[in-house]
Amino acid sequence: MRRISPLFPMQHEGAYLLGALAAMWSKTKVIGFVGGEKYPNLINIFEGYKQGAKDINPNAKVLSTYLDEWDSPAKGKEAAISQIDDGADFLLQVADTSGSGVIEAAKEKKIFAFGSVSDQYKLAPNTVLTSFVLDEDKAFDQSVKMIQNNNFTGKIFKPGLEPYKGAAGDGIVYIAPFYDLGNKVPEKVKTKFNSLKEGIMNKTILIPERYDIAKVD
């Protein structure tokens, strides 16, 4: 979730893809989101996730819980179990340490979870299907080059999706591999997922930014 000035990564683009992936594969048509705190950037990530799901299935139900707590796995697990009890069969957590409880609940209930900011596959290899990841090394390099080129100004740059870690171009947000779970993902889901990813990167799919708490349910 860290902001690397003057770069403001468009993490909602990665979240959009995860919402779409969940909606394509969900059996219950209910998916969930657990956030650490309700503040503008996290709202933007949730709204991207929700839009991805709704673009696939307008009738999809997207649950959300904000914990007001970034360091409580117990609270994360409690929120996740509540959403699972309400039908969610995919969960995205953006809650730092609290998110480990979300992943633990998903593991116990045998559903898939998504990680955020870092590649969290190793936390639960049979549960974490993928993550949206901030390419911090590339972001740092871009900031250093701005300084070296005397281009480190007050302007905010908004790099979005890249096809993979360290790829050429300005993007600094990528989707982690499916790893060993890849053989479980239906081919038609993979094909649609990759098509959406290409659409975001070539700007044929535009995902609006939504930060205003007052305008979000």
N, C-alpha and C positions, 0 to 999 in steps of 0.2 A: 504494500500500500504506500510505500515511501515515494515521495515526490522528489525527483532529481532535477532541481532548477538548472536551467530554464525549460526543462523537458517535462511535459505533462502527458504521460502515456495514456493512450485511449484504451484502457483495460475493458471498457464496456464492449469493445469489438470482440474480444476474446470471450467475454461472458455471453454475448449474443450467440456465438457458435455453440457454447455448451447448452444454452437453453434450447436451441434448435435440435441438437443431438438428443437431448433428453426427451423432447416432445416426439421426435421421430420413433423412438424406441420404447417409450413408456407404455406399459400395459394398462395402467390405471388412468392415464391422461392427467395425472396429478404429479407435480414436481415441486421441490422445495428449495428455499434459500435461507441460510442462517448467517446473519451479519453481526459483527462485533458492536457496531454503534450506528445509529441513524444520522449520518452526516452526508454532505453533498456528494463527495466522490463515491461513497458506498451506495448511495441511492442511484447514482448514474450506472454503476455496475449492475445493480439489481434490475434497473429498468432495461438495460441491454439484454440481460438474461431473460426477462419476461417477454421482451419483444421477439427474441429469437424463437421462444416457444410458441407465441401467438401467431407468428408468421407461418409456422408449420401447421399449427392447429388452433384456429381462433377460439375453440372451445376448451383448450387446455386450461387447467387450474394451476396457478402459480402461488404457492404459499410463501409467506415471508415472516421471519422472526428476527428482531434486533435485540441482542442480549444486554446492551450497555455494559459489556464486560468482555475484555480481550484475553483474559488470562484465567479462564475457568472451564476446563474440559467438562466438569460436571454439568454446568449450565448449558454448554453446547450439546452435550449428550441428551439432556432432558428436552431441549427444544427440538432436537432431531427426532427423538422417539415420538414426541407429540405430533410432528408432521407426518411421520411414517404411519402412526395410528389413524391419521386423517387421510391416508391413501397415497402419500408421496412415495414413489419408487425410484427417484433420482434426487440427490441433494447436492447443492453447491454451497460450500462454506467459505466465507471471507471473514474470518474471525480470529486470525492468529492462533495462539495456543488454545483458545476455546474451541477452535475448529477441529482439534484432534478428537474432542468428544463427539463431534458430529460424525467424523469418519468411523470412530469406534461403534457408534450406534448403527451406522450403515452396515458395518462388518457383521455385527451381531444379528441384524435383521435380514442379512443377505440381499441387500440392494446395492446399487452403485452410488458412489459419491464422486464429486469433482473437487480438486484442489485449486488453490489460488495463489498467485504471486510467485511461488516457487513450485517446482515439480514435486508433488507429494506422493508419487506412486509408491515409494518405499515404505510409507507409513502403513500401507495395507495393500499389497500387490494384487490381491484378488477383489478389491473393493474400489480403489481409486482408479476410475476408468481413464481419466486424463486430467490435466490442469491447464488453466491459462497462466502463463508465466511471464514475468517481467524480465527481460534480457538485460540484467543490471550491468554486466561487463560492457556490452555495446553502448548502453546509455551513458556509462561513465566515460567511455572513449569519445562519444559524441560531444560531451560537455568539455572534455579536455581539448578537443580539436577546435571548439568554438573559442576557447581562451587563446589557443595558439594562433588562431586566425583573426584575433581581435574582433570576434563576432559574438562575444558574450554580452548581450544587451538585455534590456528589460523585457524584450519580446518573449512571449511564451510559445514554444514549439509543441505541437501535438502529434508526435509519431504514433502510428497505430500498429496494425497487424503486420507481421513478417511471416514467411512460410515456414521457417525453422530457426533455431537459435543461431545467431551470428550471420544470418543471411545478408546479402548485399541490399543496400537501400536504407531508408530511414526508419523502418519499423522496429519497435523494441518490445512488442508483445507477441508471444507465439503460443501455440497449442502443443503441449507435450505429447509424445507418442503414446499409443495405446499399449505398447509393450506386449506382454504375454496375453493380454485380454483382447488383442486385435482380432484373434481368430473367432471370438464370440460375437463381434459386431457384424451384423448382416451387411452383405456387399452393397445392397441398395442404399443402406444408411451411410456407409462410407462414401459412396459416390455422391450422394446429395450433400453430405457434409463438406467434401472437398470442393464441390461446386460453389457452395455458399462462401467458403473461405476465399476462393479465387475472386468471387464477386465483391467481397469486402476489400480485398487488396487492390483490385483494379477500379474500385469506386463505382461499380454498377449497383452495388448495394450500399446505401448510406444509412447509418444508424445515428439518429439524433442524440445529442447530449441532453441529459435531464438532471439538473442538480438542485432544483428548488424544492425544498422540503414541503413548503406550503401547498405546492401543486401536485403532490404525490399522495395517493391514498395510503 
